[in-house]
Amino acid sequence: MSRLFSSGSVLGASGATSTATRMASNFRKVTHCIFDMDGLLLDTEKIYERILGDVCKSYNSPYPWATRMRVLGTTEQRTVSIIVNDLKLSCTVDDFLKKFREKQLLELGGAPLLKGAERLVRHLHQHNIPIALATSSGADSVEVKIKNHQELFALFNHKVMGSSDAEVKEGKPAP
């Protein structure tokens, strides 16, 4: 009997993939799906890095790697608070936040979808699987980022924006 080895599965002469079949039967059917937005659906992380770096530079400060890692996934308010305090900037959190939001509105409108994002969202929608968006971004920021993708984001059943939703008390990883 001839056998082929491919991606960890053994194909017998009949071509049946017993390993793949067993693996598929171990998974439950997807019933709901919750998506983050930045870095998962939209390619915004580099844009954010540049914006935050530019605002730091306007206060004569670099935007070091360690600080970048600390702010990933946090709400806008928490991000700005960490940056201003860690870097001991010569501004208030509110001043930095104002500059940050102004630059966001100017630069995030062209954020492209990440590869495969649209296909996955449309697949789930076509199979009547409820989908939701849960992001640390605020409503104004979300509207700017999705303006070129209105049709796709209209497919979402729910949207929660951590930086502007009063019900969200803590950012990641708390929710």
ChimeraX commands (.cxc) that place a marker at each C-alpha (Angstrom):
marker #1 position 0.00,0.00,0.00 radius 0.5
marker #1 position 1.47,3.36,-0.97 radius 0.5
marker #1 position 1.40,6.25,1.49 radius 0.5
marker #1 position 1.97,9.96,1.10 radius 0.5
marker #1 position 2.91,12.25,3.93 radius 0.5
marker #1 position 1.51,15.77,3.74 radius 0.5
marker #1 position 1.16,18.35,6.51 radius 0.5
marker #1 position 1.25,15.69,9.18 radius 0.5
marker #1 position -1.54,13.55,7.73 radius 0.5
marker #1 position -1.16,10.13,6.18 radius 0.5
marker #1 position -2.90,9.51,2.87 radius 0.5
marker #1 position -3.68,5.89,2.11 radius 0.5
marker #1 position -4.10,4.46,-1.38 radius 0.5
marker #1 position -7.74,5.59,-1.36 radius 0.5
marker #1 position -6.66,9.20,-0.73 radius 0.5
marker #1 position -8.67,9.46,2.51 radius 0.5
marker #1 position -7.18,11.73,5.15 radius 0.5
marker #1 position -7.93,9.99,8.39 radius 0.5
marker #1 position -5.99,12.49,10.52 radius 0.5
marker #1 position -7.72,15.49,8.94 radius 0.5
marker #1 position -11.13,13.86,9.33 radius 0.5
marker #1 position -10.49,13.10,12.99 radius 0.5
marker #1 position -9.24,16.63,13.63 radius 0.5
marker #1 position -12.27,18.22,11.95 radius 0.5
marker #1 position -14.65,16.19,14.08 radius 0.5
marker #1 position -12.96,17.48,17.27 radius 0.5
marker #1 position -13.97,21.09,16.60 radius 0.5
marker #1 position -17.35,22.53,17.53 radius 0.5
marker #1 position -19.35,24.55,15.03 radius 0.5
marker #1 position -18.63,28.29,15.21 radius 0.5
marker #1 position -21.74,30.02,16.56 radius 0.5
marker #1 position -20.50,33.60,17.14 radius 0.5
marker #1 position -17.34,35.56,16.43 radius 0.5
marker #1 position -15.90,38.69,18.08 radius 0.5
marker #1 position -13.20,40.66,16.26 radius 0.5
marker #1 position -10.69,43.22,17.44 radius 0.5
marker #1 position -10.10,45.86,14.77 radius 0.5
marker #1 position -6.57,47.29,14.83 radius 0.5
marker #1 position -3.97,44.80,13.66 radius 0.5
marker #1 position -6.57,42.11,12.99 radius 0.5
marker #1 position -9.06,43.56,10.49 radius 0.5
marker #1 position -7.33,46.84,9.67 radius 0.5
marker #1 position -3.63,47.45,9.12 radius 0.5
marker #1 position -3.39,50.41,11.50 radius 0.5
marker #1 position -0.62,49.51,13.93 radius 0.5
marker #1 position 2.18,51.12,11.91 radius 0.5
marker #1 position 0.05,54.24,11.42 radius 0.5
marker #1 position -0.56,54.45,15.18 radius 0.5
marker #1 position 3.13,53.98,15.89 radius 0.5
marker #1 position 3.97,56.84,13.54 radius 0.5
marker #1 position 1.28,59.13,15.02 radius 0.5
marker #1 position 2.35,58.47,18.60 radius 0.5
marker #1 position 6.01,58.88,17.63 radius 0.5
marker #1 position 5.24,62.22,15.95 radius 0.5
marker #1 position 3.35,63.52,18.98 radius 0.5
marker #1 position 6.19,62.41,21.28 radius 0.5
marker #1 position 8.67,64.14,18.97 radius 0.5
marker #1 position 6.63,67.36,19.21 radius 0.5
marker #1 position 7.47,67.24,22.94 radius 0.5
marker #1 position 11.16,66.51,22.20 radius 0.5
marker #1 position 10.95,62.88,23.24 radius 0.5
marker #1 position 11.56,59.59,21.47 radius 0.5
marker #1 position 8.88,56.87,21.51 radius 0.5
marker #1 position 10.88,53.88,22.81 radius 0.5
marker #1 position 10.10,50.24,22.12 radius 0.5
marker #1 position 9.38,49.43,25.78 radius 0.5
marker #1 position 6.69,52.12,25.90 radius 0.5
marker #1 position 5.21,50.90,22.61 radius 0.5
marker #1 position 4.84,47.42,24.06 radius 0.5
marker #1 position 3.15,48.74,27.22 radius 0.5
marker #1 position 0.43,50.61,25.32 radius 0.5
marker #1 position -0.58,47.89,22.84 radius 0.5
marker #1 position -4.31,47.23,23.09 radius 0.5
marker #1 position -5.03,49.83,25.75 radius 0.5
marker #1 position -7.71,52.51,25.50 radius 0.5
marker #1 position -6.72,55.90,24.08 radius 0.5
marker #1 position -6.84,57.48,27.55 radius 0.5
marker #1 position -4.67,54.73,29.07 radius 0.5
marker #1 position -2.22,54.83,26.13 radius 0.5
marker #1 position -1.70,58.56,26.48 radius 0.5
marker #1 position -1.44,58.39,30.27 radius 0.5
marker #1 position 1.29,55.72,30.04 radius 0.5
marker #1 position 3.24,57.71,27.43 radius 0.5
marker #1 position 3.04,61.07,29.23 radius 0.5
marker #1 position 3.97,59.57,32.60 radius 0.5
marker #1 position 6.63,57.07,31.47 radius 0.5
marker #1 position 8.39,59.58,29.24 radius 0.5
marker #1 position 7.91,62.47,31.69 radius 0.5
marker #1 position 6.64,64.70,28.89 radius 0.5
marker #1 position 6.25,68.44,29.36 radius 0.5
marker #1 position 2.49,68.32,28.74 radius 0.5
marker #1 position -0.69,67.14,30.34 radius 0.5
marker #1 position -2.42,63.92,29.38 radius 0.5
marker #1 position -5.24,66.05,27.93 radius 0.5
marker #1 position -2.83,68.08,25.76 radius 0.5
marker #1 position -1.22,64.93,24.37 radius 0.5
marker #1 position -4.62,63.30,23.83 radius 0.5
marker #1 position -5.86,66.31,21.87 radius 0.5
marker #1 position -2.84,66.22,19.51 radius 0.5
marker #1 position -3.13,62.45,19.20 radius 0.5
marker #1 position -6.82,62.59,18.24 radius 0.5
marker #1 position -6.25,65.41,15.74 radius 0.5
marker #1 position -3.55,63.38,13.97 radius 0.5
marker #1 position -5.72,60.24,14.03 radius 0.5
marker #1 position -8.52,62.02,12.20 radius 0.5
marker #1 position -6.07,63.12,9.53 radius 0.5
marker #1 position -4.09,59.91,9.06 radius 0.5
marker #1 position -6.22,56.86,9.83 radius 0.5
marker #1 position -8.81,57.29,7.06 radius 0.5
marker #1 position -6.78,55.32,4.56 radius 0.5
marker #1 position -6.23,52.27,6.76 radius 0.5
marker #1 position -6.31,49.18,4.53 radius 0.5
marker #1 position -7.89,45.85,5.41 radius 0.5
marker #1 position -5.48,43.09,6.35 radius 0.5
marker #1 position -5.21,40.13,4.00 radius 0.5
marker #1 position -8.05,37.66,4.50 radius 0.5
marker #1 position -10.12,39.92,6.76 radius 0.5
marker #1 position -12.84,40.70,4.24 radius 0.5
marker #1 position -13.09,37.10,3.07 radius 0.5
marker #1 position -13.49,35.81,6.64 radius 0.5
marker #1 position -16.08,38.43,7.66 radius 0.5
marker #1 position -18.14,37.82,4.50 radius 0.5
marker #1 position -17.91,34.04,4.96 radius 0.5
marker #1 position -19.23,34.26,8.53 radius 0.5
marker #1 position -21.99,36.66,7.48 radius 0.5
marker #1 position -23.06,34.45,4.56 radius 0.5
marker #1 position -23.33,31.51,6.95 radius 0.5
marker #1 position -25.51,33.53,9.38 radius 0.5
marker #1 position -22.89,33.52,12.12 radius 0.5
marker #1 position -23.32,36.65,14.27 radius 0.5
marker #1 position -20.21,38.83,14.29 radius 0.5
marker #1 position -19.26,41.67,16.61 radius 0.5
marker #1 position -16.51,44.27,16.77 radius 0.5
marker #1 position -14.82,44.90,20.12 radius 0.5
marker #1 position -12.14,47.58,19.95 radius 0.5
marker #1 position -10.28,49.81,22.38 radius 0.5
marker #1 position -10.69,52.68,19.91 radius 0.5
marker #1 position -13.27,55.41,20.38 radius 0.5
marker #1 position -16.30,55.96,18.13 radius 0.5
marker #1 position -14.76,58.94,16.28 radius 0.5
marker #1 position -11.61,56.97,15.53 radius 0.5
marker #1 position -13.58,53.92,14.38 radius 0.5
marker #1 position -15.68,56.01,12.00 radius 0.5
marker #1 position -12.54,57.48,10.42 radius 0.5
marker #1 position -10.84,54.09,10.07 radius 0.5
marker #1 position -13.81,52.30,8.50 radius 0.5
marker #1 position -14.94,55.06,6.15 radius 0.5
marker #1 position -13.49,53.23,3.13 radius 0.5
marker #1 position -14.97,49.92,4.29 radius 0.5
marker #1 position -18.56,50.90,5.21 radius 0.5
marker #1 position -20.18,47.98,3.39 radius 0.5
marker #1 position -18.02,45.42,5.18 radius 0.5
marker #1 position -18.42,46.90,8.66 radius 0.5
marker #1 position -22.20,47.16,8.15 radius 0.5
marker #1 position -22.22,43.34,8.32 radius 0.5
marker #1 position -21.34,43.42,12.04 radius 0.5
marker #1 position -24.26,42.77,14.39 radius 0.5
marker #1 position -22.70,44.69,17.28 radius 0.5
marker #1 position -19.88,47.19,17.80 radius 0.5
marker #1 position -18.31,48.06,21.16 radius 0.5
marker #1 position -15.78,50.90,21.29 radius 0.5
marker #1 position -13.87,50.81,24.56 radius 0.5
marker #1 position -12.58,54.38,24.56 radius 0.5
marker #1 position -16.05,55.91,24.18 radius 0.5
marker #1 position -18.47,53.30,25.57 radius 0.5
marker #1 position -19.48,54.22,29.13 radius 0.5
marker #1 position -20.17,50.56,29.95 radius 0.5
marker #1 position -16.52,49.62,29.34 radius 0.5
marker #1 position -14.78,50.38,32.63 radius 0.5
marker #1 position -11.38,48.80,31.90 radius 0.5
marker #1 position -9.36,48.27,28.73 radius 0.5
marker #1 position -7.52,45.12,27.76 radius 0.5
marker #1 position -6.95,42.65,29.16 radius 0.5
marker #1 position -9.81,43.30,31.65 radius 0.5
marker #1 position -12.80,42.77,29.38 radius 0.5
marker link #1:1,2 radius 0.2
marker link #1:2,3 radius 0.2
marker link #1:3,4 radius 0.2
marker link #1:4,5 radius 0.2
marker link #1:5,6 radius 0.2
marker link #1:6,7 radius 0.2
marker link #1:7,8 radius 0.2
marker link #1:8,9 radius 0.2
marker link #1:9,10 radius 0.2
marker link #1:10,11 radius 0.2
marker link #1:11,12 radius 0.2
marker link #1:12,13 radius 0.2
marker link #1:13,14 radius 0.2
marker link #1:14,15 radius 0.2
marker link #1:15,16 radius 0.2
marker link #1:16,17 radius 0.2
marker link #1:17,18 radius 0.2
marker link #1:18,19 radius 0.2
marker link #1:19,20 radius 0.2
marker link #1:20,21 radius 0.2
marker link #1:21,22 radius 0.2
marker link #1:22,23 radius 0.2
marker link #1:23,24 radius 0.2
marker link #1:24,25 radius 0.2
marker link #1:25,26 radius 0.2
marker link #1:26,27 radius 0.2
marker link #1:27,28 radius 0.2
marker link #1:28,29 radius 0.2
marker link #1:29,30 radius 0.2
marker link #1:30,31 radius 0.2
marker link #1:31,32 radius 0.2
marker link #1:32,33 radius 0.2
marker link #1:33,34 radius 0.2
marker link #1:34,35 radius 0.2
marker link #1:35,36 radius 0.2
marker link #1:36,37 radius 0.2
marker link #1:37,38 radius 0.2
marker link #1:38,39 radius 0.2
marker link #1:39,40 radius 0.2
marker link #1:40,41 radius 0.2
marker link #1:41,42 radius 0.2
marker link #1:42,43 radius 0.2
marker link #1:43,44 radius 0.2
marker link #1:44,45 radius 0.2
marker link #1:45,46 radius 0.2
marker link #1:46,47 radius 0.2
marker link #1:47,48 radius 0.2
marker link #1:48,49 radius 0.2
marker link #1:49,50 radius 0.2
marker link #1:50,51 radius 0.2
marker link #1:51,52 radius 0.2
marker link #1:52,53 radius 0.2
marker link #1:53,54 radius 0.2
marker link #1:54,55 radius 0.2
marker link #1:55,56 radius 0.2
marker link #1:56,57 radius 0.2
marker link #1:57,58 radius 0.2
marker link #1:58,59 radius 0.2
marker link #1:59,60 radius 0.2
marker link #1:60,61 radius 0.2
marker link #1:61,62 radius 0.2
marker link #1:62,63 radius 0.2
marker link #1:63,64 radius 0.2
marker link #1:64,65 radius 0.2
marker link #1:65,66 radius 0.2
marker link #1:66,67 radius 0.2
marker link #1:67,68 radius 0.2
marker link #1:68,69 radius 0.2
marker link #1:69,70 radius 0.2
marker link #1:70,71 radius 0.2
marker link #1:71,72 radius 0.2
marker link #1:72,73 radius 0.2
marker link #1:73,74 radius 0.2
marker link #1:74,75 radius 0.2
marker link #1:75,76 radius 0.2
marker link #1:76,77 radius 0.2
marker link #1:77,78 radius 0.2
marker link #1:78,79 radius 0.2
marker link #1:79,80 radius 0.2
marker link #1:80,81 radius 0.2
marker link #1:81,82 radius 0.2
marker link #1:82,83 radius 0.2
marker link #1:83,84 radius 0.2
marker link #1:84,85 radius 0.2
marker link #1:85,86 radius 0.2
marker link #1:86,87 radius 0.2
marker link #1:87,88 radius 0.2
marker link #1:88,89 radius 0.2
marker link #1:89,90 radius 0.2
marker link #1:90,91 radius 0.2
marker link #1:91,92 radius 0.2
marker link #1:92,93 radius 0.2
marker link #1:93,94 radius 0.2
marker link #1:94,95 radius 0.2
marker link #1:95,96 radius 0.2
marker link #1:96,97 radius 0.2
marker link #1:97,98 radius 0.2
marker link #1:98,99 radius 0.2
marker link #1:99,100 radius 0.2
marker link #1:100,101 radius 0.2
marker link #1:101,102 radius 0.2
marker link #1:102,103 radius 0.2
marker link #1:103,104 radius 0.2
marker link #1:104,105 radius 0.2
marker link #1:105,106 radius 0.2
marker link #1:106,107 radius 0.2
marker link #1:107,108 radius 0.2
marker link #1:108,109 radius 0.2
marker link #1:109,110 radius 0.2
marker link #1:110,111 radius 0.2
marker link #1:111,112 radius 0.2
marker link #1:112,113 radius 0.2
marker link #1:113,114 radius 0.2
marker link #1:114,115 radius 0.2
marker link #1:115,116 radius 0.2
marker link #1:116,117 radius 0.2
marker link #1:117,118 radius 0.2
marker link #1:118,119 radius 0.2
marker link #1:119,120 radius 0.2
marker link #1:120,121 radius 0.2
marker link #1:121,122 radius 0.2
marker link #1:122,123 radius 0.2
marker link #1:123,124 radius 0.2
marker link #1:124,125 radius 0.2
marker link #1:125,126 radius 0.2
marker link #1:126,127 radius 0.2
marker link #1:127,128 radius 0.2
marker link #1:128,129 radius 0.2
marker link #1:129,130 radius 0.2
marker link #1:130,131 radius 0.2
marker link #1:131,132 radius 0.2
marker link #1:132,133 radius 0.2
marker link #1:133,134 radius 0.2
marker link #1:134,135 radius 0.2
marker link #1:135,136 radius 0.2
marker link #1:136,137 radius 0.2
marker link #1:137,138 radius 0.2
marker link #1:138,139 radius 0.2
marker link #1:139,140 radius 0.2
marker link #1:140,141 radius 0.2
marker link #1:141,142 radius 0.2
marker link #1:142,143 radius 0.2
marker link #1:143,144 radius 0.2
marker link #1:144,145 radius 0.2
marker link #1:145,146 radius 0.2
marker link #1:146,147 radius 0.2
marker link #1:147,148 radius 0.2
marker link #1:148,149 radius 0.2
marker link #1:149,150 radius 0.2
marker link #1:150,151 radius 0.2
marker link #1:151,152 radius 0.2
marker link #1:152,153 radius 0.2
marker link #1:153,154 radius 0.2
marker link #1:154,155 radius 0.2
marker link #1:155,156 radius 0.2
marker link #1:156,157 radius 0.2
marker link #1:157,158 radius 0.2
marker link #1:158,159 radius 0.2
marker link #1:159,160 radius 0.2
marker link #1:160,161 radius 0.2
marker link #1:161,162 radius 0.2
marker link #1:162,163 radius 0.2
marker link #1:163,164 radius 0.2
marker link #1:164,165 radius 0.2
marker link #1:165,166 radius 0.2
marker link #1:166,167 radius 0.2
marker link #1:167,168 radius 0.2
marker link #1:168,169 radius 0.2
marker link #1:169,170 radius 0.2
marker link #1:170,171 radius 0.2
marker link #1:171,172 radius 0.2
marker link #1:172,173 radius 0.2
marker link #1:173,174 radius 0.2
marker link #1:174,175 radius 0.2
view
